[in-house]
């Protein structure tokens, strides 16, 4: 709550009228959310600024309302005194006069709430089923051969579409598929007409169109049967229903949505002026390409004609060239033959020169064999003498030979090492003495260092 409304027993804050109205306005706007209010229109006035002022009343009370021009431009019907309406409004206070009022965001005729609820429910259902998915949308042909229009023959929307097509592409064939566009049976009629147009398969594009109207007037295009027929169509469908601010379920399911029926005709056709301009550009490009190809061909002809030789002259030239090649071949063959003959003679002479003396080589082999036997015998004899000498030396170094001469080896029984010095043992230690043959154990009673 605003601090201006906090009452203290110690001190009362005195407010000006402006402060009071400002605080009340802030309190209302901050604590009252946007809400729907139903009532009857009274004292309706439309000012030159485009703003609407009126009162909303019921049997027991009334409240002032304002609907500014930038918001009421989206309402496609004219409010009048006595109408029952529902308004989505912000509760506020007009500070200069202290008037309690509703700033209206949008307004609808009473009873449309159920229609809007049904619209949102079906829209959510179809969206979840994938009927609005971009992946399912079919693309329009680049150049349409024939257009089909599904609408009522008596509507102004049809005249607008035909006038637009006549202006843009007067030669384009048009097929009109009559159907009801308003009333209880309109939805079934529209769905059947779409199926019939698809079965006939005589058009490249279908335009589903209707002029503007209230939500009740356009309700046939919010029926599920129409949405399913549009989704099942193998032919691309453009929806041109109502004004730019009107949205129906058919708009979401259609392959392309146009803001108006006229816009649908423009999407389905090409502008003849634009096509003519494009044809001029293509004609100029084709003309330039043709001239460039012709010029290149003429230049190629000149080059080829310059390279062209009379066949008789070409044959004479080839005969002369053939004789020349024949002479070169004969000379080359003779040269190679003589060269190989000289090479053969040279090799024959070399073979004769280096021919081996077999008897002399055999004698030489025998002499070498005798020398080899003599040298091997002398070498093995020398090795035998050396081995005997080494055996004698090895026997002198054999510890067993030393022991045989009266020596012995003493071991410490404590750590099993050879005793080389009396310092390694102490009285009382046990020792082991190894002889050339056998061994004995003894106790040390005395040591002496010499």
Buried (B, 14 or more C-beta within 10 A) or exposed (E): EEEBEEEEEEEEEEEEEEEBBBBBBBBBBEEEEEEEBEBBBBEBEBEEEEBBBBBBBEEEEEBBBBBBEEBBEEBBEEBEEEBEBBBBBBBBBBBEEEEEBBBBEBBBBEEBEEBEEEBEEBBEEBBEEEBBEEEEEBEBEEEBEEBBBBBBEEBEBBEBBBEBBBBBBEEBEBBBBBBBBBEEEBBBBBBBBBEEBBEEEEBBBBBBBBBBBBBEBBBBBBBBBBBBBBBEBEBBBBBBBBEEEBBBBBBBBBBBBBBBBBBBBBBBBBEBEEBEEEEEEEEEEEEEEEEEEEEEEEEEEEEEEEEEEEEEEEEEEEEEEEEEEEEEEEEEEEEEEEEEEEEEEEEEEEEEEEEEEEEEEEEEEEEEEEEEEEEEEEEEEEEEEEEEEEEEEEEEEEEEEBBEEEEEBBBBBEEEEEBEEEEBBEEEBEBBBBEBEEEEEEEBEEEEEE
